[in-house]
Amino acid sequence: MLHLYAALLGTDSLAALVCYTEDLMKGFFSSEFFMGNRQRLLGTVQAGLPIVLTAHGQLQRSSDGIFPFQQDSSFWYLTGIEYPDVIVVVDGTEGYAIVPERSASREAFDGVVDFDELKAISGLAEVMPAEAGWERLTRRLKQTKKYATLLPNPPYIEGHGVYSNPARAALGDTLKSLVPNLKVHDIRMDVARLRMIKQAPELQALRQAIDITIDTLLEVAQPDVLARYQAEYEVDADIGRGFRFRGARGHAFDPIVASGKNATILHNVSNTVPLKKGDLLVLDVGAEYQHYAADVTRTVAYGEPSRRQQAVQTAVLAVQEHAIALVKPGILLKEYEQQVEKLMGEQLLKLGLIKEATKESIRRYYPHATSHFLGLDAHDAGDYSQPLPVGAVITVEPGIYIPEEGIGVRIEDDVLITETGCDVLSGRLSKALKLG
């Protein structure tokens, strides 16, 4: 895609931009994709058991302001529906959506829900207004006494320090009030295993998101360009601009643009510190394209890197190369992580950071896992207890963080599991401290 961007600088820049934008905005996902996902899910659930799903609800930002709406990823995967608060019922060969009523005031501000559009994208046979839809669902649940759904997360997810979207919990409360003593079958892991194996349209969207991310980093992080920036937020702003310019929705997650000591904080997203010559800059970013997330990290030098910085970068790169060589169908991520930890221990010993390669000493400088699933979410759904299947996409992202020296280095690539091993989807982006 870089050559397309380069073409924008020539005499035919306007025509190239039009063609480029049209290419990026082509949709990869048809109703057949969502219908197929529902059919596969039905094959994992007890016959005759209705599946009831809810979209996310909108969340308050302050006063009457709301955060930008983000659909529940699994709901979108099964329906393609972008609207909040919609309920979808999958019951054997039948499937229908229930659309909540909107006041005239809300319709004026947010628009009218287009029932025909919902049917066209989802492939559902019917889209029903709230009263008729809930009556139909209630009758069915009184017969079955049980339903399947994506159970909610706890209201407060302590490990991440966040409140969960209340829509799933609200659905459960509503159904219990309509039909007391309902039994519930949790399908979260069933859906996670489906999402773990990427289909052709998903891989197209992922590749596009990754290409947009790479081309933006190549534009922003080259030494001569990087030297013009004075602060982390300036780099952050141009990365966001580059994503949108190339057709992405924006960032797939809060970007990490962290220099100096900030680079030793794994998820530092403040991006406010002035850049200082001689510091390393960690760029952990990813574009979102048609709901699919890239997740790429490069560590670059702001000015000339020191020998110590180069040694740390060389160590991280060595671990990553070994880790990628381990990735193939059938590996268990738990065993793989243990092997990577051992490799990291060897490099930390060479750097003189530890005297003995124990788990505790290694994790002082390498406190996170090497890999996670990638797809609709940057940290995507998947079954970590199963061997890696062909079609899964994971990240490979070792790092070394030395707070006492103000050095943090992380290198992350997005990797597709193939029949013969793996394909590094982000492999064309240099891993050197100076991108070229």
Sequence and secondary structure as in RCSB ss.txt:
>XXXX:A:sequence
MLHLYAALLGTDSLAALVCYTEDLMKGFFSSEFFMGNRQRLLGTVQAGLPIVLTAHGQLQRSSDGIFPFQQDSSF
WYLTGIEYPDVIVVVDGTEGYAIVPERSASREAFDGVVDFDELKAISGLAEVMPAEAGWERLTRRLKQTKKYATL
LPNPPYIEGHGVYSNPARAALGDTLKSLVPNLKVHDIRMDVARLRMIKQAPELQALRQAIDITIDTLLEVAQPDV
LARYQAEYEVDADIGRGFRFRGARGHAFDPIVASGKNATILHNVSNTVPLKKGDLLVLDVGAEYQHYAADVTRTV
AYGEPSRRQQAVQTAVLAVQEHAIALVKPGILLKEYEQQVEKLMGEQLLKLGLIKEATKESIRRYYPHATSHFLG
LDAHDAGDYSQPLPVGAVITVEPGIYIPEEGIGVRIEDDVLITETGCDVLSGRLSKALKLG
>XXXX:A:secstr
 HHHHHHTTSTTHHHHHHHHHHHHT     HHHHHHHHHHHHTTS TT  EEEE     EEETTEE      HHH
HHHH   STT EEEEETTEEEEEE    HHHHHHH    HHHHHHHH  SEEEEHHHHHHHHHHHHHHHSEEEE 
    SEETTTTEE  THHHHHHHHHHHHSTT EEEE HHHHHHHHHS  HHHHHHHHHHHHHHHHHHHHHSSHHH
HTT  BHHHHHHHHHHHHHHTT  EESS  EEEEGGGGGSTT     SB  TTEEEEEEE EEETTEE  EEEEE
EESS  HHHHHHHHHHHHHHHHHHHH  TT  HHHHHHHHHHHHHHHHHHTTS SS  HHHHHHH  S S  B S
SSSS    TTS   TT EEEE  EEEEGGGTEEEE BEEEEEETTEEEETTTTS  SSS  
